[in-house]
Amino acid sequence: MLHYCAAGIGTRAAALYVAWAQQYENRSMNEQADAVYHKAMENQAQPADTVLHEYRCQDLVSVFTYLFIRCFLYIVNF
């Protein structure tokens, strides 16, 4: 993906960034996925609502995962 972006190919296409970020998310590399979403916004990828929606979903998953782990640890230590 980096090769295409460096060449300027697809740098305004939201689908490119979403697919790229999802590859990181599938590997639990959330910081890298976050950086990709920020790069998409920086490059004004279109449609912008697609990028924002996926970014928010990633954020919600992180929050729910954190809460699940906290609840699990509470139950285990109870």
Steps between C-alpha positions, in 0.01 A plus 500: 500500500778740586644464151173612341458794734858610444425502128186707563267220389168499684604752764154659491306170502344414836478132404879477478550633853217295648638176350852592613386580855291182518810294421665652805187453712483131407850463642413699815732780388260774606754781524600444138134483395438826684790661311351385168162656584675824592692490172170456315356807667821693439481415128127582491403152381154478348236416595601646834201350684630151416832571669335661803253212538773235491720701735218535752422127476863418573487732800183333631652155464800617705274635775287183511809280506642701789174477695469128434851436628436711811179307576671168440787588732255616765310168481817292507632688804166488678 
